Amino acid sequence: MASRCELTGKGKQFGHNVSFSLRRTKRVFKPNLQKKTFVVNGQKVTMTLSTHAIRTLKKKGIIAQPVK
């Protein structure tokens, strides 16, 4: 799967795991990406979107239900 949301551009972020003794080790925060197929102008379009972007599109009424 792609590592970026095609709509918002959201990608992985970097940070630290912090233990009880406050030692820091590197870690990666990955976005929750989903492949969704939509019907646009009668054609099926498959996009890789973050779940945050999908929720926003549903809220704004831009998309009704993704095609499964």
PDB file of N, CA, C and O in Angstrom:
ATOM      1  N   MET A   1       0.836  -1.177   0.000  1.00  0.00           N
ATOM      2  CA  MET A   1       0.000   0.000   0.000  1.00  0.00           C
ATOM      3  C   MET A   1       0.882   1.243   0.000  1.00  0.00           C
ATOM      4  O   MET A   1       2.007   1.227   0.501  1.00  0.00           O
ATOM      5  N   ALA A   2       0.357   2.301  -0.563  1.00  0.00           N
ATOM      6  CA  ALA A   2       1.113   3.545  -0.620  1.00  0.00           C
ATOM      7  C   ALA A   2       1.328   4.101   0.788  1.00  0.00           C
ATOM      8  O   ALA A   2       0.568   3.796   1.707  1.00  0.00           O
ATOM      9  N   SER A   3       2.360   4.912   0.946  1.00  0.00           N
ATOM     10  CA  SER A   3       2.671   5.443   2.269  1.00  0.00           C
ATOM     11  C   SER A   3       2.112   6.848   2.477  1.00  0.00           C
ATOM     12  O   SER A   3       2.408   7.487   3.487  1.00  0.00           O
ATOM     13  N   ARG A   4       1.300   7.340   1.522  1.00  0.00           N
ATOM     14  CA  ARG A   4       0.719   8.678   1.636  1.00  0.00           C
ATOM     15  C   ARG A   4      -0.736   8.670   1.210  1.00  0.00           C
ATOM     16  O   ARG A   4      -1.145   7.902   0.339  1.00  0.00           O
ATOM     17  N   CYS A   5      -1.504   9.535   1.840  1.00  0.00           N
ATOM     18  CA  CYS A   5      -2.892   9.757   1.446  1.00  0.00           C
ATOM     19  C   CYS A   5      -2.872  10.585   0.154  1.00  0.00           C
ATOM     20  O   CYS A   5      -2.206  11.618   0.088  1.00  0.00           O
ATOM     21  N   GLU A   6      -3.601  10.129  -0.869  1.00  0.00           N
ATOM     22  CA  GLU A   6      -3.584  10.825  -2.150  1.00  0.00           C
ATOM     23  C   GLU A   6      -4.342  12.145  -2.110  1.00  0.00           C
ATOM     24  O   GLU A   6      -4.147  12.995  -2.979  1.00  0.00           O
ATOM     25  N   LEU A   7      -5.195  12.326  -1.124  1.00  0.00           N
ATOM     26  CA  LEU A   7      -5.983  13.549  -1.047  1.00  0.00           C
ATOM     27  C   LEU A   7      -5.330  14.602  -0.148  1.00  0.00           C
ATOM     28  O   LEU A   7      -5.187  15.759  -0.543  1.00  0.00           O
ATOM     29  N   THR A   8      -4.939  14.201   1.049  1.00  0.00           N
ATOM     30  CA  THR A   8      -4.398  15.154   2.017  1.00  0.00           C
ATOM     31  C   THR A   8      -2.874  15.156   2.076  1.00  0.00           C
ATOM     32  O   THR A   8      -2.280  16.114   2.569  1.00  0.00           O
ATOM     33  N   GLY A   9      -2.239  14.106   1.584  1.00  0.00           N
ATOM     34  CA  GLY A   9      -0.784  14.025   1.633  1.00  0.00           C
ATOM     35  C   GLY A   9      -0.248  13.564   2.975  1.00  0.00           C
ATOM     36  O   GLY A   9       0.957  13.611   3.223  1.00  0.00           O
ATOM     37  N   LYS A  10      -1.159  13.114   3.848  1.00  0.00           N
ATOM     38  CA  LYS A  10      -0.736  12.667   5.172  1.00  0.00           C
ATOM     39  C   LYS A  10       0.163  11.438   5.032  1.00  0.00           C
ATOM     40  O   LYS A  10      -0.178  10.492   4.322  1.00  0.00           O
ATOM     41  N   GLY A  11       1.306  11.457   5.708  1.00  0.00           N
ATOM     42  CA  GLY A  11       2.263  10.356   5.641  1.00  0.00           C
ATOM     43  C   GLY A  11       2.769  10.000   7.023  1.00  0.00           C
ATOM     44  O   GLY A  11       2.203  10.413   8.036  1.00  0.00           O
ATOM     45  N   LYS A  12       3.845   9.226   7.050  1.00  0.00           N
ATOM     46  CA  LYS A  12       4.378   8.789   8.344  1.00  0.00           C
ATOM     47  C   LYS A  12       5.069   9.938   9.060  1.00  0.00           C
ATOM     48  O   LYS A  12       5.599  10.856   8.435  1.00  0.00           O
ATOM     49  N   GLN A  13       5.053   9.865  10.391  1.00  0.00           N
ATOM     50  CA  GLN A  13       5.730  10.845  11.229  1.00  0.00           C
ATOM     51  C   GLN A  13       6.693  10.103  12.142  1.00  0.00           C
ATOM     52  O   GLN A  13       6.525   8.911  12.403  1.00  0.00           O
ATOM     53  N   PHE A  14       7.691  10.809  12.619  1.00  0.00           N
ATOM     54  CA  PHE A  14       8.707  10.194  13.460  1.00  0.00           C
ATOM     55  C   PHE A  14       8.642  10.738  14.870  1.00  0.00           C
ATOM     56  O   PHE A  14       8.258  11.887  15.093  1.00  0.00           O
ATOM     57  N   GLY A  15       9.021   9.898  15.816  1.00  0.00           N
ATOM     58  CA  GLY A  15       9.029  10.305  17.209  1.00  0.00           C
ATOM     59  C   GLY A  15       9.868   9.343  18.025  1.00  0.00           C
ATOM     60  O   GLY A  15      10.749   8.665  17.497  1.00  0.00           O
ATOM     61  N   HIS A  16       9.584   9.290  19.324  1.00  0.00           N
ATOM     62  CA  HIS A  16      10.336   8.436  20.228  1.00  0.00           C
ATOM     63  C   HIS A  16       9.402   7.578  21.068  1.00  0.00           C
ATOM     64  O   HIS A  16       8.320   8.021  21.454  1.00  0.00           O
ATOM     65  N   ASN A  17       9.827   6.341  21.353  1.00  0.00           N
ATOM     66  CA  ASN A  17       9.255   5.576  22.445  1.00  0.00           C
ATOM     67  C   ASN A  17       9.987   6.058  23.686  1.00  0.00           C
ATOM     68  O   ASN A  17      11.214   6.159  23.678  1.00  0.00           O
ATOM     69  N   VAL A  18       9.263   6.353  24.742  1.00  0.00           N
ATOM     70  CA  VAL A  18       9.891   6.827  25.967  1.00  0.00           C
ATOM     71  C   VAL A  18       9.579   5.829  27.075  1.00  0.00           C
ATOM     72  O   VAL A  18       8.418   5.632  27.433  1.00  0.00           O
ATOM     73  N   SER A  19      10.611   5.204  27.611  1.00  0.00           N
ATOM     74  CA  SER A  19      10.436   4.205  28.654  1.00  0.00           C
ATOM     75  C   SER A  19      10.260   4.872  30.022  1.00  0.00           C
ATOM     76  O   SER A  19      10.380   6.090  30.150  1.00  0.00           O
ATOM     77  N   PHE A  20       9.979   4.070  31.019  1.00  0.00           N
ATOM     78  CA  PHE A  20       9.820   4.575  32.383  1.00  0.00           C
ATOM     79  C   PHE A  20      11.081   5.296  32.853  1.00  0.00           C
ATOM     80  O   PHE A  20      11.007   6.286  33.581  1.00  0.00           O
ATOM     81  N   SER A  21      12.236   4.789  32.430  1.00  0.00           N
ATOM     82  CA  SER A  21      13.500   5.422  32.818  1.00  0.00           C
ATOM     83  C   SER A  21      13.876   6.587  31.896  1.00  0.00           C
ATOM     84  O   SER A  21      14.982   7.119  31.979  1.00  0.00           O
ATOM     85  N   LEU A  22      12.944   6.977  31.017  1.00  0.00           N
ATOM     86  CA  LEU A  22      13.074   8.106  30.094  1.00  0.00           C
ATOM     87  C   LEU A  22      14.123   7.914  29.007  1.00  0.00           C
ATOM     88  O   LEU A  22      14.599   8.888  28.422  1.00  0.00           O
ATOM     89  N   ARG A  23      14.486   6.664  28.734  1.00  0.00           N
ATOM     90  CA  ARG A  23      15.337   6.402  27.573  1.00  0.00           C
ATOM     91  C   ARG A  23      14.478   6.553  26.328  1.00  0.00           C
ATOM     92  O   ARG A  23      13.310   6.164  26.332  1.00  0.00           O
ATOM     93  N   ARG A  24      15.038   7.111  25.269  1.00  0.00           N
ATOM     94  CA  ARG A  24      14.276   7.345  24.041  1.00  0.00           C
ATOM     95  C   ARG A  24      14.813   6.492  22.907  1.00  0.00           C
ATOM     96  O   ARG A  24      16.016   6.470  22.647  1.00  0.00           O
ATOM     97  N   THR A  25      13.906   5.784  22.232  1.00  0.00           N
ATOM     98  CA  THR A  25      14.259   5.020  21.041  1.00  0.00           C
ATOM     99  C   THR A  25      13.360   5.491  19.910  1.00  0.00           C
ATOM    100  O   THR A  25      12.212   5.874  20.135  1.00  0.00           O
ATOM    101  N   LYS A  26      13.886   5.460  18.698  1.00  0.00           N
ATOM    102  CA  LYS A  26      13.144   5.986  17.554  1.00  0.00           C
ATOM    103  C   LYS A  26      11.966   5.087  17.213  1.00  0.00           C
ATOM    104  O   LYS A  26      12.034   3.869  17.378  1.00  0.00           O
ATOM    105  N   ARG A  27      10.878   5.701  16.731  1.00  0.00           N
ATOM    106  CA  ARG A  27       9.714   4.963  16.281  1.00  0.00           C
ATOM    107  C   ARG A  27       9.041   5.730  15.158  1.00  0.00           C
ATOM    108  O   ARG A  27       9.362   6.891  14.905  1.00  0.00           O
ATOM    109  N   VAL A  28       8.102   5.070  14.486  1.00  0.00           N
ATOM    110  CA  VAL A  28       7.388   5.671  13.364  1.00  0.00           C
ATOM    111  C   VAL A  28       5.889   5.603  13.642  1.00  0.00           C
ATOM    112  O   VAL A  28       5.370   4.555  14.025  1.00  0.00           O
ATOM    113  N   PHE A  29       5.196   6.728  13.447  1.00  0.00           N
ATOM    114  CA  PHE A  29       3.742   6.773  13.528  1.00  0.00           C
ATOM    115  C   PHE A  29       3.214   6.684  12.100  1.00  0.00           C
ATOM    116  O   PHE A  29       3.468   7.578  11.293  1.00  0.00           O
ATOM    117  N   LYS A  30       2.481   5.612  11.776  1.00  0.00           N
ATOM    118  CA  LYS A  30       1.971   5.435  10.423  1.00  0.00           C
ATOM    119  C   LYS A  30       0.489   5.799  10.360  1.00  0.00           C
ATOM    120  O   LYS A  30      -0.262   5.469  11.278  1.00  0.00           O
ATOM    121  N   PRO A  31       0.052   6.478   9.282  1.00  0.00           N
ATOM    122  CA  PRO A  31      -1.368   6.808   9.145  1.00  0.00           C
ATOM    123  C   PRO A  31      -2.166   5.568   8.774  1.00  0.00           C
ATOM    124  O   PRO A  31      -1.631   4.627   8.188  1.00  0.00           O
ATOM    125  N   ASN A  32      -3.453   5.574   9.119  1.00  0.00           N
ATOM    126  CA  ASN A  32      -4.341   4.471   8.781  1.00  0.00           C
ATOM    127  C   ASN A  32      -4.843   4.707   7.359  1.00  0.00           C
ATOM    128  O   ASN A  32      -5.776   5.482   7.151  1.00  0.00           O
ATOM    129  N   LEU A  33      -4.231   4.046   6.385  1.00  0.00           N
ATOM    130  CA  LEU A  33      -4.561   4.233   4.977  1.00  0.00           C
ATOM    131  C   LEU A  33      -5.436   3.094   4.477  1.00  0.00           C
ATOM    132  O   LEU A  33      -5.206   1.932   4.813  1.00  0.00           O
ATOM    133  N   GLN A  34      -6.433   3.428   3.680  1.00  0.00           N
ATOM    134  CA  GLN A  34      -7.370   2.453   3.130  1.00  0.00           C
ATOM    135  C   GLN A  34      -7.480   2.686   1.628  1.00  0.00           C
ATOM    136  O   GLN A  34      -7.445   3.826   1.164  1.00  0.00           O
ATOM    137  N   LYS A  35      -7.614   1.585   0.863  1.00  0.00           N
ATOM    138  CA  LYS A  35      -7.904   1.717  -0.559  1.00  0.00           C
ATOM    139  C   LYS A  35      -9.410   1.725  -0.726  1.00  0.00           C
ATOM    140  O   LYS A  35     -10.092   0.782  -0.324  1.00  0.00           O
ATOM    141  N   LYS A  36      -9.930   2.792  -1.321  1.00  0.00           N
ATOM    142  CA  LYS A  36     -11.367   2.934  -1.530  1.00  0.00           C
ATOM    143  C   LYS A  36     -11.640   3.204  -3.000  1.00  0.00           C
ATOM    144  O   LYS A  36     -10.887   3.914  -3.665  1.00  0.00           O
ATOM    145  N   THR A  37     -12.730   2.626  -3.498  1.00  0.00           N
ATOM    146  CA  THR A  37     -13.144   2.822  -4.876  1.00  0.00           C
ATOM    147  C   THR A  37     -14.411   3.663  -4.881  1.00  0.00           C
ATOM    148  O   THR A  37     -15.373   3.354  -4.178  1.00  0.00           O
ATOM    149  N   PHE A  38     -14.405   4.721  -5.673  1.00  0.00           N
ATOM    150  CA  PHE A  38     -15.543   5.620  -5.794  1.00  0.00           C
ATOM    151  C   PHE A  38     -15.973   5.688  -7.249  1.00  0.00           C
ATOM    152  O   PHE A  38     -15.172   5.436  -8.150  1.00  0.00           O
ATOM    153  N   VAL A  39     -17.242   6.031  -7.483  1.00  0.00           N
ATOM    154  CA  VAL A  39     -17.738   6.234  -8.832  1.00  0.00           C
ATOM    155  C   VAL A  39     -17.742   7.741  -9.090  1.00  0.00           C
ATOM    156  O   VAL A  39     -18.465   8.491  -8.435  1.00  0.00           O
ATOM    157  N   VAL A  40     -16.923   8.174 -10.054  1.00  0.00           N
ATOM    158  CA  VAL A  40     -16.822   9.580 -10.414  1.00  0.00           C
ATOM    159  C   VAL A  40     -17.121   9.701 -11.902  1.00  0.00           C
ATOM    160  O   VAL A  40     -16.400   9.146 -12.731  1.00  0.00           O
ATOM    161  N   ASN A  41     -18.180  10.424 -12.241  1.00  0.00           N
ATOM    162  CA  ASN A  41     -18.601  10.602 -13.643  1.00  0.00           C
ATOM    163  C   ASN A  41     -18.789   9.263 -14.357  1.00  0.00           C
ATOM    164  O   ASN A  41     -18.441   9.120 -15.529  1.00  0.00           O
ATOM    165  N   GLY A  42     -19.340   8.291 -13.640  1.00  0.00           N
ATOM    166  CA  GLY A  42     -19.609   6.983 -14.233  1.00  0.00           C
ATOM    167  C   GLY A  42     -18.415   6.054 -14.304  1.00  0.00           C
ATOM    168  O   GLY A  42     -18.543   4.935 -14.801  1.00  0.00           O
ATOM    169  N   GLN A  43     -17.261   6.480 -13.826  1.00  0.00           N
ATOM    170  CA  GLN A  43     -16.066   5.638 -13.854  1.00  0.00           C
ATOM    171  C   GLN A  43     -15.637   5.318 -12.437  1.00  0.00           C
ATOM    172  O   GLN A  43     -15.766   6.147 -11.536  1.00  0.00           O
ATOM    173  N   LYS A  44     -15.119   4.093 -12.241  1.00  0.00           N
ATOM    174  CA  LYS A  44     -14.608   3.710 -10.931  1.00  0.00           C
ATOM    175  C   LYS A  44     -13.187   4.244 -10.765  1.00  0.00           C
ATOM    176  O   LYS A  44     -12.334   4.070 -11.635  1.00  0.00           O
ATOM    177  N   VAL A  45     -12.958   4.894  -9.634  1.00  0.00           N
ATOM    178  CA  VAL A  45     -11.636   5.459  -9.323  1.00  0.00           C
ATOM    179  C   VAL A  45     -11.195   4.899  -7.984  1.00  0.00           C
ATOM    180  O   VAL A  45     -11.907   5.036  -6.990  1.00  0.00           O
ATOM    181  N   THR A  46     -10.026   4.268  -7.946  1.00  0.00           N
ATOM    182  CA  THR A  46      -9.486   3.727  -6.709  1.00  0.00           C
ATOM    183  C   THR A  46      -8.436   4.684  -6.165  1.00  0.00           C
ATOM    184  O   THR A  46      -7.507   5.082  -6.868  1.00  0.00           O
ATOM    185  N   MET A  47      -8.605   5.045  -4.898  1.00  0.00           N
ATOM    186  CA  MET A  47      -7.673   5.971  -4.254  1.00  0.00           C
ATOM    187  C   MET A  47      -7.220   5.400  -2.918  1.00  0.00           C
ATOM    188  O   MET A  47      -7.951   4.644  -2.279  1.00  0.00           O
ATOM    189  N   THR A  48      -6.020   5.761  -2.504  1.00  0.00           N
ATOM    190  CA  THR A  48      -5.525   5.437  -1.174  1.00  0.00           C
ATOM    191  C   THR A  48      -5.749   6.656  -0.299  1.00  0.00           C
ATOM    192  O   THR A  48      -5.125   7.698  -0.502  1.00  0.00           O
ATOM    193  N   LEU A  49      -6.654   6.522   0.692  1.00  0.00           N
ATOM    194  CA  LEU A  49      -7.038   7.648   1.533  1.00  0.00           C
ATOM    195  C   LEU A  49      -6.830   7.308   2.998  1.00  0.00           C
ATOM    196  O   LEU A  49      -6.925   6.147   3.395  1.00  0.00           O
ATOM    197  N   SER A  50      -6.546   8.322   3.794  1.00  0.00           N
ATOM    198  CA  SER A  50      -6.498   8.130   5.234  1.00  0.00           C
ATOM    199  C   SER A  50      -7.935   8.069   5.743  1.00  0.00           C
ATOM    200  O   SER A  50      -8.838   8.640   5.132  1.00  0.00           O
ATOM    201  N   THR A  51      -8.145   7.381   6.855  1.00  0.00           N
ATOM    202  CA  THR A  51      -9.486   7.276   7.412  1.00  0.00           C
ATOM    203  C   THR A  51     -10.005   8.645   7.837  1.00  0.00           C
ATOM    204  O   THR A  51     -11.212   8.885   7.813  1.00  0.00           O
ATOM    205  N   HIS A  52      -9.118   9.528   8.219  1.00  0.00           N
ATOM    206  CA  HIS A  52      -9.505  10.896   8.572  1.00  0.00           C
ATOM    207  C   HIS A  52     -10.106  11.606   7.355  1.00  0.00           C
ATOM    208  O   HIS A  52     -11.112  12.305   7.480  1.00  0.00           O
ATOM    209  N   ALA A  53      -9.497  11.429   6.184  1.00  0.00           N
ATOM    210  CA  ALA A  53      -9.996  12.056   4.957  1.00  0.00           C
ATOM    211  C   ALA A  53     -11.344  11.454   4.557  1.00  0.00           C
ATOM    212  O   ALA A  53     -12.231  12.177   4.102  1.00  0.00           O
ATOM    213  N   ILE A  54     -11.506  10.138   4.723  1.00  0.00           N
ATOM    214  CA  ILE A  54     -12.768   9.469   4.383  1.00  0.00           C
ATOM    215  C   ILE A  54     -13.895   9.999   5.262  1.00  0.00           C
ATOM    216  O   ILE A  54     -14.985  10.284   4.766  1.00  0.00           O
ATOM    217  N   ARG A  55     -13.641  10.135   6.559  1.00  0.00           N
ATOM    218  CA  ARG A  55     -14.651  10.655   7.489  1.00  0.00           C
ATOM    219  C   ARG A  55     -15.040  12.084   7.125  1.00  0.00           C
ATOM    220  O   ARG A  55     -16.218  12.438   7.179  1.00  0.00           O
ATOM    221  N   THR A  56     -14.063  12.906   6.757  1.00  0.00           N
ATOM    222  CA  THR A  56     -14.327  14.296   6.407  1.00  0.00           C
ATOM    223  C   THR A  56     -15.177  14.377   5.141  1.00  0.00           C
ATOM    224  O   THR A  56     -16.113  15.174   5.075  1.00  0.00           O
ATOM    225  N   LEU A  57     -14.857  13.555   4.129  1.00  0.00           N
ATOM    226  CA  LEU A  57     -15.621  13.556   2.892  1.00  0.00           C
ATOM    227  C   LEU A  57     -17.069  13.129   3.136  1.00  0.00           C
ATOM    228  O   LEU A  57     -17.992  13.695   2.551  1.00  0.00           O
ATOM    229  N   LYS A  58     -17.264  12.134   3.998  1.00  0.00           N
ATOM    230  CA  LYS A  58     -18.621  11.697   4.333  1.00  0.00           C
ATOM    231  C   LYS A  58     -19.381  12.798   5.063  1.00  0.00           C
ATOM    232  O   LYS A  58     -20.561  13.024   4.794  1.00  0.00           O
ATOM    233  N   LYS A  59     -18.707  13.484   5.987  1.00  0.00           N
ATOM    234  CA  LYS A  59     -19.339  14.543   6.760  1.00  0.00           C
ATOM    235  C   LYS A  59     -19.778  15.704   5.872  1.00  0.00           C
ATOM    236  O   LYS A  59     -20.858  16.263   6.065  1.00  0.00           O
ATOM    237  N   LYS A  60     -18.937  16.068   4.894  1.00  0.00           N
ATOM    238  CA  LYS A  60     -19.243  17.172   4.000  1.00  0.00           C
ATOM    239  C   LYS A  60     -20.281  16.788   2.950  1.00  0.00           C
ATOM    240  O   LYS A  60     -20.811  17.657   2.257  1.00  0.00           O
ATOM    241  N   GLY A  61     -20.578  15.482   2.826  1.00  0.00           N
ATOM    242  CA  GLY A  61     -21.563  15.025   1.847  1.00  0.00           C
ATOM    243  C   GLY A  61     -21.008  14.911   0.450  1.00  0.00           C
ATOM    244  O   GLY A  61     -21.771  14.790  -0.509  1.00  0.00           O
ATOM    245  N   ILE A  62     -19.691  14.948   0.312  1.00  0.00           N
ATOM    246  CA  ILE A  62     -19.068  14.838  -1.006  1.00  0.00           C
ATOM    247  C   ILE A  62     -19.180  13.410  -1.519  1.00  0.00           C
ATOM    248  O   ILE A  62     -19.374  13.196  -2.716  1.00  0.00           O
ATOM    249  N   ILE A  63     -19.063  12.435  -0.632  1.00  0.00           N
ATOM    250  CA  ILE A  63     -19.251  11.045  -1.019  1.00  0.00           C
ATOM    251  C   ILE A  63     -20.358  10.462  -0.159  1.00  0.00           C
ATOM    252  O   ILE A  63     -20.503  10.804   1.015  1.00  0.00           O
ATOM    253  N   ALA A  64     -21.128   9.582  -0.760  1.00  0.00           N
ATOM    254  CA  ALA A  64     -22.201   8.929  -0.007  1.00  0.00           C
ATOM    255  C   ALA A  64     -21.653   7.656   0.625  1.00  0.00           C
ATOM    256  O   ALA A  64     -21.411   7.617   1.832  1.00  0.00           O
ATOM    257  N   GLN A  65     -21.462   6.637  -0.163  1.00  0.00           N
ATOM    258  CA  GLN A  65     -20.914   5.367   0.308  1.00  0.00           C
ATOM    259  C   GLN A  65     -19.894   4.886  -0.706  1.00  0.00           C
ATOM    260  O   GLN A  65     -20.172   4.918  -1.904  1.00  0.00           O
ATOM    261  N   PRO A  66     -18.729   4.444  -0.272  1.00  0.00           N
ATOM    262  CA  PRO A  66     -17.763   3.872  -1.209  1.00  0.00           C
ATOM    263  C   PRO A  66     -18.292   2.578  -1.816  1.00  0.00           C
ATOM    264  O   PRO A  66     -19.013   1.832  -1.153  1.00  0.00           O
ATOM    265  N   VAL A  67     -17.940   2.305  -3.067  1.00  0.00           N
ATOM    266  CA  VAL A  67     -18.309   1.075  -3.741  1.00  0.00           C
ATOM    267  C   VAL A  67     -17.386  -0.030  -3.257  1.00  0.00           C
ATOM    268  O   VAL A  67     -16.171   0.158  -3.203  1.00  0.00           O
ATOM    269  N   LYS A  68     -17.945  -1.176  -2.906  1.00  0.00           N
ATOM    270  CA  LYS A  68     -17.109  -2.270  -2.404  1.00  0.00           C
ATOM    271  C   LYS A  68     -16.663  -3.181  -3.497  1.00  0.00           C
ATOM    272  O   LYS A  68     -15.951  -4.152  -3.240  1.00  0.00           O
TER     273      LYS A  68
END
